[in-house]
């Protein structure tokens, strides 16, 4: 499974890297370079289907906040509406119609209420703006709660004292306090100074710094809101209870409706104030006692610092509901909110947005929905790619979050195409592959300048892992492989990570970042080297031309017996590189490479789950011996022919042992005749396998027999048949049955008909009696059927995907015609 990056309280960074496949999982794959791979069988799990399985719908936690904001907005707008109505009623009806006849106390009560409520109504949007800005500070994040105000009240005395202190001292204490507050949310990571003010830190007046900061003004406005509502309730109740509106003389038309008008006004003022206080009570109940924000933060799993993100999101939703339609806030969600913050110029906003998106992208519950929303927003992807280049240690967390999100995003085929399609994306990913091995600083050349990263706790290995992971996921797509190969300096960086010191490889239990990096880099190189088509040829040539590639793999084979998965990956790379003639010569010419491969092939007593390493070594040797006369000579100098003959009896590796012997016999030339005479000792084993086995083992044994019998005289071959207890008619019958069984070219054993015909030709040339045997068995009719069904698949030794490589010098069609001529000539 894939896990993210965890941070401890000490500020250090620990990377839980992607778990790599075990050897048993690797061994479960039966794909081999000696048979073609159809496109239907090569899809990876992430791209196998564009339709994901049905998953249970997960309720977004932030829906609780948007619904809460909607309900608060309804109360707020209702209170504001009543307040507006009361204001109009007072100005038009009371003060306009009864101003002269109003009692003195009523006049002043109405005036005070209008002033208080008018100020509250018409300054509400501005108060929300102050509150909204105050949420950017951890100290002011909870300004609209009694708890926050209570907890901050002890600062008031100090603030008042600071008004009378020298300005320098006041500034120093303010900066100290701010530094302490910000360290809670930023893990003691101080932000570099910007060219603009933080809105929550603006000193509106040159003196009284604390009191006139924006976050404290928002607190003052909040208290004024409560005070005004309380005053309205007290004044309105006093008048509604006492009804002391003055005397109304009988028949006085100027005063006869005054009491009803005043009752309406005081009732409106009372209702408005009660609704406002109800809103605040509802707010406090959910925020303080029910801990709604903390609950949502916990469900979102944003951690201790996530509460600031939740509060900011809530204020945004509430502001939208109050300032626009009450339903505007319902359209918000945390992912869109995070993407908006990511595009900000403020480092704090960028960090909050990156944290939100990273957590949601890594969450099992929200990952699919989050990645889908990010994927359709190209500007957000471009922003993440840009952040990969941010090498300032102060921006480390933002950069790491961007890399982790991209690593998840690249897991889907269509998304990987979008990521790789962004101009400069590969260069940005390449910037993650920065090592810090020698000195405590790393340098990255940009033109003629060098950016020096000198930070004791900077997570170089973390970014190395993430960079390799992103490239590995991108490399699942053929076109992306070409882009990786064409990016200047990227391949040498990747190959550099395949280097492992002997001391590191000798430690069986070493789980350090370097071992994990070696594994991932080998996986990536393997994917690039196994790319098909012209792109694959180019990549294999580029990889093999890097002088450290083969030597790094040799070191792993030489010292990495305690890390068999590394050996398996290295051998697979060699096998893929051997598709190119130049690479084959480089591998064979590297000192000790062939010897180490044979040591692994012949090694016995390995745990069963490591047998795939021996199988891979045999396949690599078979590839290196194919059509390479120089490598065949090198192998013969190692004097391993007799050991290979013995290995034909070992079920695990006999298939590849037979391939190696066949290629040695076919490619060594006449000057190596004496060195290969020993292969004749394998003839009895070969004959028994041909007549008793099926499929792949039968194919390679038939192919080996056609080469081994070339080293025998007719008398020697007759003795071999007698020793094996098999008559020539039995072998001939087996070959005819093979041609009849495989009437069409099979994918799993693409050369079996060719090898059967080659062996039949040798038998007919060896003895004239065999011609009559084949005639009686109906070989002529079978060969005519073969001629009608021949295909290109049968004319190649190996395959790169669906592309044939290393064409046989003689086509199967020509072989069948040669066999027919021998039959007719007999």
Legacy VTK file of the C-alpha trace (Angstrom):
# vtk DataFile Version 3.0
C-alpha trace
ASCII
DATASET POLYDATA
POINTS 826 float
0.000 0.000 0.000
1.066 3.561 -0.376
1.543 5.810 2.579
2.436 9.443 2.872
4.927 11.501 4.774
4.590 11.902 8.512
5.986 14.708 10.596
6.922 14.441 14.232
7.020 17.151 16.823
10.750 17.551 16.430
10.286 18.839 12.924
12.066 15.932 11.274
10.564 14.270 8.241
9.974 10.533 7.937
8.929 9.029 4.640
6.782 5.933 4.486
7.554 4.883 0.964
5.496 2.800 -1.402
5.796 -0.881 -0.625
7.575 -2.623 -3.461
6.491 -6.001 -4.844
7.939 -9.023 -3.122
9.966 -11.656 -4.913
7.058 -14.059 -4.822
4.854 -11.509 -6.547
7.566 -10.850 -9.106
8.001 -14.541 -9.764
4.305 -14.901 -10.418
4.718 -13.108 -13.743
5.324 -15.591 -16.583
6.150 -12.943 -19.174
9.386 -13.488 -21.029
11.261 -11.746 -23.780
11.269 -14.962 -25.836
7.565 -14.737 -26.600
5.404 -11.829 -27.817
3.213 -9.958 -25.362
-0.211 -8.952 -26.600
-1.395 -5.485 -25.669
-4.373 -7.019 -23.856
-2.104 -8.685 -21.367
0.135 -5.783 -20.459
-2.224 -3.381 -18.784
-1.359 -2.378 -15.285
-3.799 -2.290 -12.479
-4.207 1.461 -12.529
-5.018 1.593 -16.224
-6.789 -1.706 -16.700
-10.199 -0.153 -16.718
-11.406 3.377 -17.078
-14.495 2.514 -15.051
-13.723 2.180 -11.375
-15.711 -0.323 -9.320
-18.687 0.928 -7.388
-17.602 2.292 -4.036
-19.844 3.410 -1.188
-20.656 7.097 -1.235
-18.743 8.953 1.475
-20.439 11.971 2.986
-18.172 15.001 2.869
-17.491 16.172 6.453
-17.530 19.826 5.425
-21.225 19.529 4.573
-21.875 19.952 8.276
-20.164 23.333 8.144
-21.925 24.573 5.027
-25.283 23.548 6.497
-24.362 25.277 9.754
-23.392 28.396 7.796
-26.716 28.280 5.917
-28.738 28.148 9.131
-26.726 30.954 10.673
-27.217 33.026 7.529
-30.980 32.528 7.715
-31.023 33.796 11.282
-28.669 36.645 10.412
-30.635 37.785 7.377
-33.937 37.474 9.228
-32.570 39.589 12.078
-31.132 42.074 9.626
-34.469 42.224 7.792
-36.358 42.907 10.989
-33.779 45.515 11.958
-34.127 47.205 8.602
-37.898 47.178 8.891
-37.681 48.650 12.365
-35.276 51.324 11.135
-37.644 52.277 8.320
-40.645 52.213 10.670
-38.913 54.502 13.141
-37.638 56.984 10.594
-40.773 57.156 8.487
-43.576 56.592 11.010
-42.278 57.550 14.424
-39.648 60.205 13.931
-41.284 61.414 10.758
-44.890 61.397 11.919
-44.722 61.641 15.711
-41.362 63.276 16.360
-42.985 66.358 17.900
-45.618 64.504 19.919
-43.313 61.738 21.202
-42.526 61.608 24.879
-38.991 62.698 25.660
-37.921 59.256 26.913
-39.408 57.537 23.872
-37.633 59.924 21.576
-34.249 59.170 23.136
-34.920 55.442 23.422
-35.785 55.290 19.750
-32.789 57.392 18.821
-30.388 55.231 20.814
-31.851 52.005 19.426
-31.635 53.336 15.880
-28.044 54.402 16.343
-27.021 51.072 17.849
-28.949 48.874 15.421
-28.238 51.062 12.424
-24.543 50.803 13.070
-24.815 47.032 13.461
-26.930 46.511 10.342
-24.895 48.665 8.009
-21.507 47.559 9.366
-22.265 43.832 9.435
-20.537 43.074 6.153
-17.478 45.011 7.270
-17.458 43.166 10.576
-17.522 39.865 8.700
-14.627 41.102 6.610
-12.588 41.817 9.736
-13.504 38.463 11.188
-12.633 36.727 7.934
-9.189 38.288 7.805
-8.574 37.468 11.442
-8.855 33.739 10.755
-5.437 33.766 9.101
-3.805 34.051 12.487
-3.806 31.024 14.746
-4.301 33.376 17.670
-7.341 34.958 16.068
-8.825 31.951 14.385
-11.599 31.581 16.899
-12.513 35.207 17.377
-16.241 34.650 17.194
-16.428 32.446 20.214
-16.754 33.342 23.877
-14.022 30.813 24.622
-11.531 32.527 22.346
-12.389 35.930 23.707
-12.161 34.675 27.261
-8.814 33.011 26.617
-7.496 36.183 25.046
-8.777 38.580 27.682
-5.728 38.218 29.883
-3.733 39.956 27.149
-5.844 43.087 27.490
-4.014 44.496 30.488
-0.675 43.906 28.813
-2.013 45.541 25.672
-3.088 48.623 27.577
0.313 48.791 29.246
2.020 48.491 25.905
0.244 51.658 24.756
2.378 53.615 27.197
5.652 51.848 26.547
8.230 52.997 24.032
7.343 51.983 20.524
10.431 49.794 20.074
9.618 47.721 23.117
6.035 47.363 22.005
7.079 46.221 18.574
9.492 43.701 20.071
6.882 42.169 22.369
4.389 42.012 19.526
6.852 40.269 17.228
7.738 37.802 19.987
4.104 36.992 20.638
3.346 36.604 16.947
6.336 34.327 16.504
5.082 32.106 19.329
1.559 31.946 17.932
2.631 31.091 14.422
4.961 28.340 15.532
1.931 26.262 16.553
0.630 25.916 13.006
3.877 26.048 11.081
5.944 23.494 13.059
8.372 26.200 14.065
9.037 26.888 10.390
9.424 30.659 10.078
8.303 32.244 6.864
10.615 34.517 5.000
9.513 38.195 4.912
7.238 39.148 2.050
6.803 42.448 0.272
3.211 42.787 1.470
1.515 42.975 4.868
-0.337 40.103 6.452
-3.867 41.459 6.853
-4.146 40.245 10.446
-0.933 42.017 11.447
-1.614 45.510 10.097
-1.100 48.215 12.807
-3.745 50.789 11.934
-2.258 53.433 14.225
1.400 54.137 15.052
0.701 53.607 18.756
-1.329 51.079 20.685
-0.102 48.314 18.410
-2.014 45.405 19.937
-5.374 47.083 20.286
-5.483 48.274 16.709
-4.426 45.085 14.982
-7.120 43.737 12.661
-7.691 40.589 14.687
-8.338 42.659 17.784
-10.648 45.041 15.976
-12.724 42.045 14.949
-12.938 41.018 18.603
-14.033 44.547 19.522
-16.702 44.491 16.823
-17.927 41.166 18.122
-18.335 42.544 21.643
-20.105 45.597 20.269
-22.523 43.323 18.435
-23.410 41.554 21.663
-23.604 44.797 23.606
-25.899 46.441 21.067
-28.243 43.461 20.981
-28.370 43.337 24.762
-29.051 47.074 24.970
-31.867 46.775 22.433
-33.477 44.004 24.440
-33.238 45.957 27.694
-34.545 49.225 26.216
-37.345 47.553 24.262
-38.508 45.449 27.189
-38.491 48.450 29.492
-40.867 50.283 27.181
-43.029 47.297 26.285
-43.507 46.384 29.951
-44.114 49.875 31.336
-46.026 51.292 28.383
-45.110 54.789 29.583
-45.606 56.484 26.235
-47.058 59.691 27.735
-50.672 60.852 28.060
-52.923 60.908 25.050
-55.704 63.532 25.315
-59.111 62.433 24.198
-59.807 63.501 20.682
-56.131 64.318 20.038
-55.726 62.990 16.511
-51.970 63.648 16.533
-51.351 61.126 19.310
-54.081 58.515 18.984
-51.928 55.994 16.971
-48.686 56.729 18.779
-48.978 53.811 21.234
-49.556 51.209 18.513
-46.704 52.621 16.442
-44.338 52.515 19.410
-45.373 48.941 20.281
-44.630 47.845 16.751
-41.222 49.511 16.775
-40.151 48.151 20.159
-41.432 44.679 19.192
-39.396 44.782 15.960
-36.300 45.903 17.853
-36.825 43.195 20.484
-37.395 40.482 17.864
-34.346 41.561 15.879
-32.094 41.558 18.943
-33.438 38.215 20.159
-32.852 36.655 16.736
-29.324 37.997 16.677
-28.582 36.636 20.136
-30.205 33.345 19.148
-27.842 33.215 16.202
-24.859 33.813 18.463
-26.134 31.257 20.977
-26.593 28.719 18.186
-23.097 29.561 16.988
-21.569 29.117 20.432
-23.492 25.912 21.116
-22.166 24.246 17.980
-18.661 25.698 18.080
-17.894 25.598 21.803
-20.021 22.836 23.306
-20.666 20.527 20.367
-17.178 21.284 18.985
-18.421 21.147 15.407
-15.227 22.555 13.911
-13.047 20.093 15.822
-15.345 17.237 14.793
-15.104 18.128 11.109
-11.349 18.574 11.429
-11.113 15.104 12.942
-13.225 13.557 10.178
-11.090 15.285 7.570
-8.004 14.036 9.428
-6.186 17.325 8.948
-4.312 17.126 12.238
-3.819 19.798 14.925
-2.902 22.505 12.433
-5.948 21.685 10.323
-8.324 23.560 12.612
-7.180 26.834 11.056
-8.131 25.475 7.624
-11.532 24.369 8.884
-12.229 27.748 10.499
-11.195 29.637 7.380
-13.397 27.399 5.246
-16.320 27.985 7.564
-15.892 31.770 7.510
-15.710 31.691 3.725
-18.935 29.702 3.489
-20.663 31.899 6.071
-19.578 35.104 4.324
-20.919 33.827 1.007
-24.269 32.966 2.595
-24.555 36.352 4.297
-23.263 38.582 1.496
-24.935 36.762 -1.378
-27.603 34.123 -1.659
-27.973 31.976 1.429
-27.314 28.980 -0.839
-23.950 30.239 -2.128
-22.059 28.633 0.743
-23.491 25.221 -0.085
-21.499 25.219 -3.316
-18.195 25.214 -1.438
-16.141 22.140 -0.563
-12.709 21.639 0.957
-11.064 20.565 -2.302
-12.139 23.645 -4.245
-11.248 25.750 -1.210
-7.759 24.224 -1.139
-7.245 24.826 -4.853
-8.205 28.484 -4.448
-5.723 28.946 -1.604
-3.005 27.215 -3.592
-3.148 29.959 -6.198
-2.531 32.667 -3.596
0.664 34.691 -3.286
0.723 34.288 0.481
2.998 31.489 1.768
0.568 30.789 4.621
-2.359 30.439 2.243
-0.340 28.225 -0.080
0.649 26.016 2.831
-2.938 25.679 4.062
-4.145 24.821 0.543
-1.341 22.310 0.020
-2.066 20.621 3.346
-5.762 20.303 2.569
-5.258 18.893 -0.919
-2.495 16.537 0.195
-4.586 15.095 3.020
-7.652 14.622 0.831
-5.602 13.167 -2.033
-3.950 10.643 0.302
-7.150 9.708 2.130
-8.732 6.427 1.078
-12.193 7.916 1.548
-11.725 11.118 -0.415
-8.857 10.317 -2.793
-10.875 9.474 -5.927
-13.100 12.542 -5.747
-10.179 14.831 -4.920
-7.945 13.583 -7.712
-10.820 13.834 -10.180
-11.372 17.484 -9.326
-7.664 18.266 -9.496
-7.234 16.400 -12.783
-9.820 18.480 -14.643
-8.209 21.725 -13.469
-5.079 22.094 -15.565
-4.025 25.313 -13.836
-3.871 23.506 -10.492
-1.692 20.755 -11.972
0.569 23.414 -13.449
0.769 25.030 -10.016
1.863 21.745 -8.451
4.480 21.241 -11.159
5.770 24.768 -10.543
6.041 24.079 -6.805
8.389 21.165 -7.449
11.044 23.747 -8.284
10.729 25.546 -4.935
13.987 24.686 -3.194
13.904 27.149 -0.332
13.958 25.157 2.941
11.139 27.360 4.238
8.910 26.037 1.448
9.833 22.394 2.000
6.399 21.263 3.194
4.606 22.924 0.285
7.017 21.330 -2.179
6.646 17.919 -0.557
2.846 18.157 -0.564
2.865 19.066 -4.255
5.106 16.083 -5.023
2.902 13.681 -3.054
-0.258 14.884 -4.775
1.364 14.553 -8.203
2.511 11.044 -7.305
-1.112 10.113 -6.622
-2.375 11.983 -9.660
0.043 10.204 -12.001
-1.369 6.840 -10.938
-4.158 7.119 -13.523
-3.253 6.886 -17.198
-5.207 9.921 -18.353
-3.913 12.015 -15.478
-0.330 10.970 -16.168
-0.703 12.250 -19.721
-1.910 15.606 -18.390
0.981 15.879 -15.951
3.620 14.939 -18.516
2.012 17.220 -21.105
2.676 20.378 -19.068
5.670 22.262 -20.517
8.677 21.825 -18.254
7.023 19.086 -16.168
9.856 16.591 -16.624
12.439 19.218 -15.739
10.498 20.071 -12.586
10.271 16.412 -11.581
13.974 16.057 -12.321
14.652 18.784 -9.748
13.367 16.394 -7.059
16.217 13.990 -7.788
18.732 16.022 -5.858
21.307 14.177 -3.758
23.106 15.361 -0.647
25.717 12.647 -0.303
28.996 14.413 0.090
28.703 17.723 1.803
25.645 19.025 3.745
24.696 21.129 0.820
23.351 20.333 -2.602
23.750 22.419 -5.695
21.595 22.645 -8.737
22.918 24.426 -11.791
20.578 26.744 -13.630
22.480 28.322 -16.454
25.669 29.564 -14.846
24.183 30.031 -11.389
23.982 27.564 -8.524
21.301 27.434 -5.895
22.871 26.094 -2.714
20.563 24.207 -0.418
22.271 24.145 2.938
19.719 22.958 5.438
20.536 20.360 8.054
17.047 18.854 8.171
16.074 19.224 4.531
14.462 15.976 3.320
16.541 15.208 0.235
15.787 11.487 0.376
12.085 12.235 0.746
12.069 14.192 -2.498
14.223 11.557 -4.192
11.635 8.902 -3.372
8.755 11.068 -4.526
10.522 12.053 -7.749
11.248 8.429 -8.614
7.692 7.439 -7.710
6.204 10.095 -10.000
8.492 9.061 -12.862
7.698 5.408 -12.288
3.974 6.051 -12.588
4.464 8.274 -15.628
6.618 5.579 -17.252
3.624 3.250 -17.456
2.674 5.226 -20.541
4.746 4.687 -23.681
4.751 8.350 -24.723
5.873 9.462 -21.283
8.842 7.103 -21.465
10.002 8.980 -24.545
9.684 12.301 -22.715
11.711 10.983 -19.801
14.454 9.866 -22.166
14.474 13.197 -23.991
14.725 15.305 -20.837
18.250 16.553 -20.566
20.197 15.049 -17.692
17.279 13.025 -16.295
18.432 9.510 -17.233
21.900 9.942 -15.646
20.199 11.141 -12.444
17.928 8.099 -12.356
20.814 5.718 -13.008
22.899 7.423 -10.337
20.391 6.239 -7.760
21.024 2.592 -8.732
24.439 2.856 -7.094
24.798 1.001 -3.798
27.918 0.596 -1.695
29.095 -2.882 -0.710
28.549 -2.176 2.982
24.957 -1.221 2.263
24.246 -4.356 0.241
25.873 -6.663 2.776
23.366 -5.599 5.433
20.391 -7.909 5.076
18.153 -5.966 7.421
18.988 -2.496 6.138
15.770 -0.605 5.412
17.372 2.760 4.969
16.114 5.287 2.477
19.052 4.521 0.199
18.115 0.837 -0.254
14.535 1.840 -0.990
15.769 4.438 -3.461
17.938 1.845 -5.209
14.920 -0.426 -5.549
12.701 2.256 -6.981
15.355 3.535 -9.385
15.958 -0.019 -10.644
12.226 -0.454 -11.166
12.107 2.761 -13.167
15.126 1.853 -15.303
13.583 -1.563 -15.945
10.352 0.047 -17.168
12.264 2.387 -19.468
14.519 -0.368 -20.819
11.543 -2.609 -21.602
9.740 0.070 -23.629
8.769 -1.127 -27.090
9.218 0.343 -30.551
11.565 3.080 -31.673
11.199 4.787 -28.309
12.460 1.646 -26.607
15.453 1.392 -28.923
16.384 4.976 -28.167
15.996 4.520 -24.412
18.006 1.289 -24.313
20.783 2.944 -26.255
20.764 5.973 -23.948
20.693 3.825 -20.805
23.511 1.545 -21.938
25.655 4.514 -22.951
25.638 5.856 -19.403
28.921 4.435 -18.151
27.607 3.670 -14.638
24.563 1.619 -15.646
26.130 -1.792 -16.128
28.807 -1.392 -13.443
26.162 -0.441 -10.851
24.166 -3.565 -11.703
27.319 -5.676 -11.540
27.984 -4.429 -8.008
24.445 -5.402 -7.030
24.923 -8.905 -8.470
28.305 -9.237 -6.776
27.405 -8.005 -3.281
23.592 -8.084 -3.146
22.859 -11.711 -2.353
21.027 -10.528 0.767
18.808 -8.319 -1.398
17.520 -10.715 -4.082
14.850 -8.309 -5.287
17.549 -5.811 -6.238
19.376 -8.572 -8.098
16.203 -9.578 -9.904
15.534 -6.018 -11.027
19.132 -5.551 -12.177
19.074 -8.792 -14.176
15.789 -7.823 -15.827
17.388 -4.553 -16.921
20.291 -6.448 -18.482
17.861 -8.712 -20.317
16.010 -5.754 -21.805
19.212 -3.903 -22.704
20.453 -7.019 -24.509
17.813 -6.366 -27.177
20.329 -3.912 -28.618
23.519 -5.279 -30.157
25.776 -2.558 -28.778
24.380 -2.982 -25.274
24.892 -6.736 -25.509
28.575 -6.211 -26.224
28.917 -3.683 -23.400
27.342 -6.062 -20.897
29.442 -9.027 -21.982
32.583 -6.906 -22.018
32.063 -5.682 -18.446
34.458 -7.638 -16.268
32.861 -10.307 -14.132
29.305 -9.727 -15.390
28.849 -13.086 -17.151
30.576 -14.891 -14.299
28.228 -13.409 -11.700
25.187 -14.302 -13.778
26.367 -17.925 -14.005
27.072 -17.979 -10.262
23.458 -17.007 -9.637
22.152 -19.500 -12.213
24.076 -22.391 -10.704
23.513 -21.404 -7.089
21.626 -24.079 -5.209
19.876 -24.021 -1.883
18.204 -20.654 -2.411
14.864 -20.109 -0.655
11.917 -21.009 -2.811
10.662 -17.440 -2.957
14.009 -16.370 -4.476
14.020 -18.883 -7.319
12.921 -16.157 -9.710
16.406 -14.637 -9.439
17.956 -17.839 -10.876
15.344 -17.929 -13.637
16.025 -14.306 -14.525
19.791 -14.940 -14.618
19.263 -17.792 -17.067
17.087 -15.657 -19.317
19.652 -12.842 -19.294
22.462 -15.249 -20.233
20.373 -16.718 -23.042
19.844 -13.211 -24.372
23.526 -12.298 -24.118
24.542 -15.447 -25.983
22.005 -14.903 -28.755
23.665 -13.947 -32.045
26.753 -12.662 -30.186
29.859 -14.537 -31.179
32.058 -12.532 -28.796
29.834 -13.262 -25.785
29.720 -16.936 -26.708
33.502 -17.016 -26.702
33.526 -15.311 -23.298
31.077 -17.887 -21.941
33.114 -20.789 -23.296
36.205 -19.398 -21.593
34.353 -19.725 -18.291
34.138 -23.514 -18.954
30.501 -23.786 -17.943
29.291 -26.130 -20.722
29.432 -29.253 -18.561
27.651 -27.466 -15.739
24.953 -26.291 -18.154
24.480 -29.877 -19.336
23.984 -30.957 -15.737
21.547 -28.084 -15.188
19.276 -29.502 -17.908
18.096 -31.955 -15.279
17.138 -29.160 -12.817
13.405 -28.382 -13.387
13.675 -24.776 -12.202
16.244 -23.535 -14.716
16.441 -26.211 -17.435
14.435 -24.133 -19.907
16.943 -21.293 -19.856
19.891 -23.673 -19.637
18.658 -25.230 -22.885
18.342 -21.794 -24.458
21.892 -20.886 -23.454
23.301 -24.140 -24.889
21.345 -23.737 -28.117
22.563 -20.178 -28.608
26.135 -21.250 -27.856
25.919 -23.990 -30.460
24.258 -21.720 -33.032
26.448 -18.621 -32.576
29.916 -19.823 -31.591
31.156 -20.807 -35.043
33.205 -23.736 -36.317
36.322 -22.731 -34.393
34.557 -23.604 -31.127
33.599 -27.135 -32.243
35.901 -28.889 -29.787
34.813 -26.712 -26.859
31.162 -27.583 -27.531
31.609 -31.311 -28.023
30.585 -31.756 -24.427
26.986 -30.815 -25.220
26.490 -34.225 -26.836
26.342 -35.684 -23.350
22.990 -33.951 -22.954
21.412 -35.750 -25.914
19.672 -38.518 -23.913
18.140 -35.978 -21.565
17.024 -33.898 -24.532
15.400 -36.835 -26.317
13.477 -37.884 -23.233
12.189 -34.347 -22.709
11.062 -34.050 -26.339
9.006 -37.233 -26.210
7.570 -36.729 -22.719
7.176 -32.980 -22.099
4.923 -30.318 -23.604
4.775 -26.615 -24.377
7.766 -24.440 -23.470
10.144 -27.155 -22.259
9.411 -29.256 -25.310
10.018 -26.248 -27.561
13.466 -25.417 -26.162
14.532 -29.086 -26.126
13.536 -29.564 -29.764
15.483 -26.417 -30.647
18.523 -27.615 -28.677
18.385 -31.077 -30.257
18.570 -29.586 -33.759
21.871 -27.918 -32.750
23.369 -30.676 -30.567
23.017 -33.415 -33.198
25.150 -31.337 -35.555
28.142 -32.287 -33.409
27.563 -36.055 -33.932
28.287 -38.538 -36.653
25.503 -40.924 -37.739
27.056 -43.680 -35.658
27.200 -41.500 -32.572
23.613 -40.425 -32.983
22.481 -44.041 -33.264
24.257 -44.839 -30.030
22.587 -41.875 -28.357
19.129 -43.155 -29.355
20.001 -46.596 -27.977
21.270 -45.144 -24.707
18.139 -43.051 -24.321
15.931 -46.047 -25.088
14.139 -44.086 -27.791
13.850 -45.159 -31.414
14.182 -42.684 -34.260
10.657 -43.482 -35.413
9.403 -42.397 -31.990
11.175 -39.038 -32.306
9.892 -38.630 -35.872
6.352 -39.378 -34.750
6.663 -36.834 -31.933
7.801 -34.129 -34.383
4.890 -34.822 -36.749
2.462 -34.718 -33.827
3.881 -31.376 -32.775
3.265 -29.943 -36.262
-0.255 -31.322 -36.258
-1.015 -30.079 -32.754
0.094 -26.553 -33.493
-1.665 -25.941 -36.799
-1.358 -22.198 -36.279
1.581 -20.215 -34.807
1.151 -20.309 -30.995
2.027 -17.248 -28.921
3.386 -19.157 -25.925
5.710 -21.352 -28.009
6.232 -19.323 -31.189
9.252 -21.300 -32.471
8.135 -24.876 -31.823
7.126 -25.582 -35.436
10.390 -24.095 -36.721
12.478 -26.171 -34.345
10.493 -29.317 -35.194
11.138 -28.795 -38.903
14.842 -28.098 -38.277
15.168 -31.356 -36.327
13.256 -33.257 -39.005
15.606 -31.879 -41.687
18.631 -33.038 -39.673
17.144 -36.519 -39.224
16.409 -36.861 -42.948
19.910 -35.702 -43.812
21.462 -37.937 -41.172
19.879 -41.163 -42.439
17.986 -41.955 -45.616
15.739 -44.344 -43.722
14.310 -41.434 -41.781
12.914 -39.975 -45.008
10.714 -43.003 -45.486
9.663 -42.852 -41.842
8.491 -39.259 -42.249
6.698 -40.099 -45.502
4.806 -42.883 -43.808
3.868 -40.537 -40.965
2.340 -38.045 -43.417
4.886 -35.267 -42.949
4.398 -34.021 -46.506
0.771 -33.099 -45.947
1.614 -31.546 -42.586
4.370 -29.403 -44.123
2.000 -28.153 -46.834
-0.361 -27.073 -44.053
2.521 -25.302 -42.296
3.403 -23.403 -45.488
-0.183 -22.153 -45.703
-0.221 -20.946 -42.068
3.247 -19.467 -41.596
3.393 -16.069 -39.856
5.949 -13.421 -38.951
5.877 -14.506 -35.314
7.799 -17.657 -36.285
10.666 -15.754 -37.882
12.031 -14.073 -34.748
14.132 -15.248 -31.836
12.884 -12.665 -29.319
10.220 -10.009 -28.984
9.859 -6.527 -27.589
6.178 -6.476 -26.781
4.525 -7.286 -30.090
7.586 -6.290 -32.112
9.868 -9.044 -33.343
13.604 -8.667 -32.720
16.559 -10.701 -34.062
15.100 -12.247 -37.192
16.149 -15.772 -38.110
18.442 -15.963 -41.119
16.135 -18.560 -42.720
12.358 -18.117 -42.713
10.090 -20.928 -41.601
8.593 -20.952 -45.079
12.027 -21.767 -46.549
12.589 -24.451 -43.910
9.309 -26.136 -44.760
10.147 -26.095 -48.473
13.599 -27.576 -47.743
11.973 -30.388 -45.743
9.537 -31.054 -48.616
12.430 -31.243 -51.081
14.164 -33.803 -48.857
10.957 -35.850 -48.703
10.537 -35.759 -52.481
14.206 -36.526 -53.051
13.937 -39.646 -50.895
LINES 1 827
826 0 1 2 3 4 5 6 7 8 9 10 11 12 13 14 15 16 17 18 19 20 21 22 23 24 25 26 27 28 29 30 31 32 33 34 35 36 37 38 39 40 41 42 43 44 45 46 47 48 49 50 51 52 53 54 55 56 57 58 59 60 61 62 63 64 65 66 67 68 69 70 71 72 73 74 75 76 77 78 79 80 81 82 83 84 85 86 87 88 89 90 91 92 93 94 95 96 97 98 99 100 101 102 103 104 105 106 107 108 109 110 111 112 113 114 115 116 117 118 119 120 121 122 123 124 125 126 127 128 129 130 131 132 133 134 135 136 137 138 139 140 141 142 143 144 145 146 147 148 149 150 151 152 153 154 155 156 157 158 159 160 161 162 163 164 165 166 167 168 169 170 171 172 173 174 175 176 177 178 179 180 181 182 183 184 185 186 187 188 189 190 191 192 193 194 195 196 197 198 199 200 201 202 203 204 205 206 207 208 209 210 211 212 213 214 215 216 217 218 219 220 221 222 223 224 225 226 227 228 229 230 231 232 233 234 235 236 237 238 239 240 241 242 243 244 245 246 247 248 249 250 251 252 253 254 255 256 257 258 259 260 261 262 263 264 265 266 267 268 269 270 271 272 273 274 275 276 277 278 279 280 281 282 283 284 285 286 287 288 289 290 291 292 293 294 295 296 297 298 299 300 301 302 303 304 305 306 307 308 309 310 311 312 313 314 315 316 317 318 319 320 321 322 323 324 325 326 327 328 329 330 331 332 333 334 335 336 337 338 339 340 341 342 343 344 345 346 347 348 349 350 351 352 353 354 355 356 357 358 359 360 361 362 363 364 365 366 367 368 369 370 371 372 373 374 375 376 377 378 379 380 381 382 383 384 385 386 387 388 389 390 391 392 393 394 395 396 397 398 399 400 401 402 403 404 405 406 407 408 409 410 411 412 413 414 415 416 417 418 419 420 421 422 423 424 425 426 427 428 429 430 431 432 433 434 435 436 437 438 439 440 441 442 443 444 445 446 447 448 449 450 451 452 453 454 455 456 457 458 459 460 461 462 463 464 465 466 467 468 469 470 471 472 473 474 475 476 477 478 479 480 481 482 483 484 485 486 487 488 489 490 491 492 493 494 495 496 497 498 499 500 501 502 503 504 505 506 507 508 509 510 511 512 513 514 515 516 517 518 519 520 521 522 523 524 525 526 527 528 529 530 531 532 533 534 535 536 537 538 539 540 541 542 543 544 545 546 547 548 549 550 551 552 553 554 555 556 557 558 559 560 561 562 563 564 565 566 567 568 569 570 571 572 573 574 575 576 577 578 579 580 581 582 583 584 585 586 587 588 589 590 591 592 593 594 595 596 597 598 599 600 601 602 603 604 605 606 607 608 609 610 611 612 613 614 615 616 617 618 619 620 621 622 623 624 625 626 627 628 629 630 631 632 633 634 635 636 637 638 639 640 641 642 643 644 645 646 647 648 649 650 651 652 653 654 655 656 657 658 659 660 661 662 663 664 665 666 667 668 669 670 671 672 673 674 675 676 677 678 679 680 681 682 683 684 685 686 687 688 689 690 691 692 693 694 695 696 697 698 699 700 701 702 703 704 705 706 707 708 709 710 711 712 713 714 715 716 717 718 719 720 721 722 723 724 725 726 727 728 729 730 731 732 733 734 735 736 737 738 739 740 741 742 743 744 745 746 747 748 749 750 751 752 753 754 755 756 757 758 759 760 761 762 763 764 765 766 767 768 769 770 771 772 773 774 775 776 777 778 779 780 781 782 783 784 785 786 787 788 789 790 791 792 793 794 795 796 797 798 799 800 801 802 803 804 805 806 807 808 809 810 811 812 813 814 815 816 817 818 819 820 821 822 823 824 825
